[in-house]
Amino acid sequence: MRTRPKAILVHLSDQERELLDRRSRDAGVSRAAVIRLLLRGALLAEVTR
């Protein structure tokens, strides 16, 4: 079964969501894309490169 990024967002705190928004904006990709990369094992620092 596939985990949907939106299902993960509802479990994040405001602080975690803010960090996710900032990282996705810095990388120029959607929040969903960042979540997918993290689920595949990417480190947060790798996502923003």
Backbone as a chain_set.jsonl record, in Angstrom:
{"seq": "MRTRPKAILVHLSDQERELLDRRSRDAGVSRAAVIRLLLRGALLAEVTR", "coords": {"N": [[0.831, -1.177, 0.0], [0.501, 2.202, -0.777], [1.811, 5.126, 0.668], [0.34, 8.225, 0.999], [1.422, 11.558, 0.431], [-0.21, 13.655, 1.4], [-1.611, 12.461, 3.471], [0.361, 12.225, 5.339], [0.947, 14.861, 5.958], [-1.108, 15.718, 7.682], [-0.356, 14.768, 10.114], [1.812, 16.183, 10.94], [3.448, 18.602, 13.007], [2.919, 22.16, 13.504], [5.379, 23.425, 13.401], [6.973, 21.493, 12.096], [5.669, 21.391, 9.653], [6.132, 23.976, 8.745], [8.931, 23.906, 8.418], [9.07, 21.978, 6.395], [7.705, 23.369, 4.349], [9.502, 25.485, 3.946], [11.817, 24.105, 3.088], [10.861, 22.901, 0.736], [10.251, 25.144, -0.773], [12.813, 26.303, -1.013], [14.058, 24.348, -2.555], [12.52, 24.424, -4.783], [10.434, 22.725, -5.367], [7.409, 20.785, -4.894], [5.666, 20.31, -1.729], [4.773, 17.711, -1.532], [6.565, 16.367, -3.208], [8.942, 16.618, -1.748], [8.264, 15.147, 0.544], [7.935, 12.603, -0.623], [10.577, 12.087, -1.441], [11.837, 12.01, 1.069], [10.555, 9.791, 2.158], [11.653, 7.863, 0.586], [14.109, 7.662, 1.625], [15.918, 9.756, 1.445], [18.104, 12.2, 2.777], [17.32, 15.158, 4.628], [18.991, 17.311, 4.014], [19.88, 16.564, 1.489], [17.635, 16.852, -0.036], [17.288, 19.569, -0.503], [19.295, 20.256, -2.205]], "CA": [[0.0, 0.0, 0.0], [1.29, 3.41, -0.944], [1.516, 6.226, 1.583], [0.134, 9.487, 0.293], [2.009, 12.693, 1.139], [-1.236, 14.436, 2.101], [-1.925, 11.745, 4.708], [1.452, 12.502, 6.269], [0.858, 16.262, 6.37], [-2.045, 15.921, 8.797], [0.289, 14.324, 11.349], [2.944, 17.051, 11.247], [3.2, 19.78, 13.844], [3.05, 23.419, 12.769], [6.808, 23.648, 13.212], [7.443, 20.56, 11.067], [5.071, 21.818, 8.382], [6.855, 25.185, 8.349], [10.229, 23.459, 7.912], [8.805, 21.33, 5.115], [7.397, 24.434, 3.389], [10.74, 26.212, 3.653], [12.695, 23.242, 2.282], [10.289, 22.713, -0.597], [10.401, 26.426, -1.465], [14.237, 26.436, -1.344], [14.392, 23.391, -3.61], [11.691, 24.702, -5.951], [9.553, 21.579, -5.63], [6.229, 20.747, -4.031], [5.798, 19.615, -0.441], [4.577, 16.284, -1.799], [7.817, 15.836, -3.759], [9.893, 16.51, -0.634], [7.83, 14.011, 1.367], [8.258, 11.365, -1.351], [12.029, 11.883, -1.351], [12.155, 11.6, 2.437], [10.07, 8.422, 2.329], [12.579, 6.973, -0.129], [15.359, 7.587, 2.369], [16.804, 10.899, 1.245], [18.316, 13.062, 3.937], [16.735, 16.476, 4.421], [19.997, 18.149, 3.353], [19.94, 16.162, 0.084], [16.417, 17.302, -0.707], [17.397, 20.97, -0.891], [20.395, 20.471, -3.154]], "C": [[0.881, 1.247, 0.0], [0.853, 4.489, 0.05], [1.406, 7.513, 0.785], [0.702, 10.642, 1.114], [0.981, 13.503, 1.935], [-1.615, 13.779, 3.428], [-0.858, 11.998, 5.765], [1.353, 13.926, 6.805], [-0.038, 16.472, 7.58], [-1.428, 15.533, 10.138], [1.468, 15.209, 11.761], [2.529, 18.197, 12.163], [3.338, 21.031, 12.974], [4.509, 23.712, 12.453], [7.364, 22.75, 12.102], [6.907, 20.955, 9.697], [5.775, 23.067, 7.852], [8.228, 24.835, 7.77], [10.076, 22.805, 6.54], [8.514, 22.36, 4.03], [8.658, 25.178, 2.967], [11.662, 25.389, 2.753], [12.157, 23.068, 0.862], [10.429, 23.991, -1.419], [11.853, 26.621, -1.897], [14.631, 25.541, -2.518], [13.588, 23.63, -4.881], [10.801, 23.536, -6.34], [8.378, 21.617, -4.65], [6.53, 20.053, -2.704], [5.678, 18.113, -0.647], [5.858, 15.648, -2.335], [8.865, 15.659, -2.663], [9.541, 15.316, 0.243], [8.169, 12.697, 0.684], [9.752, 11.058, -1.275], [12.432, 11.411, 0.041], [11.702, 10.169, 2.698], [10.988, 7.413, 1.642], [13.95, 6.94, 0.522], [16.326, 8.727, 2.154], [16.942, 11.674, 2.545], [17.765, 14.444, 3.62], [17.711, 17.412, 3.706], [20.092, 17.824, 1.863], [18.75, 16.697, -0.697], [16.573, 18.722, -1.22], [18.561, 21.251, -1.827], [19.884, 20.53, -4.556]], "O": [[1.886, 1.312, 0.707], [-0.341, 4.724, 0.239], [2.286, 7.841, -0.011], [0.503, 10.711, 2.327], [1.281, 13.981, 3.029], [-1.909, 14.473, 4.402], [-1.152, 11.986, 6.96], [1.643, 14.171, 7.976], [0.251, 17.324, 8.42], [-1.932, 15.932, 11.187], [2.056, 15.0, 12.822], [1.403, 18.692, 12.095], [3.817, 20.959, 11.843], [4.834, 24.192, 11.366], [8.14, 23.208, 11.264], [7.618, 20.861, 8.697], [5.987, 23.198, 6.646], [8.64, 25.398, 6.755], [10.87, 23.057, 5.634], [9.017, 22.242, 2.913], [8.86, 25.464, 1.786], [12.218, 25.903, 1.783], [12.923, 23.087, -0.102], [10.693, 23.933, -2.619], [12.108, 27.055, -3.021], [15.436, 25.929, -3.365], [13.928, 23.102, -5.94], [10.454, 23.377, -7.511], [8.374, 22.398, -3.698], [7.507, 19.315, -2.573], [6.391, 17.334, -0.016], [6.201, 14.525, -1.964], [9.591, 14.665, -2.649], [10.424, 14.557, 0.641], [8.643, 11.768, 1.338], [10.146, 9.91, -1.07], [13.269, 10.519, 0.181], [12.391, 9.416, 3.386], [11.087, 6.26, 2.061], [14.857, 6.268, 0.03], [17.456, 8.67, 2.64], [15.99, 11.782, 3.318], [17.748, 14.853, 2.459], [17.293, 18.22, 2.877], [20.357, 18.714, 1.055], [18.858, 16.964, -1.894], [16.038, 19.05, -2.278], [18.778, 22.403, -2.202], [20.665, 20.705, -5.491]]}, "num_chains": 1, "name": "protein.A"}
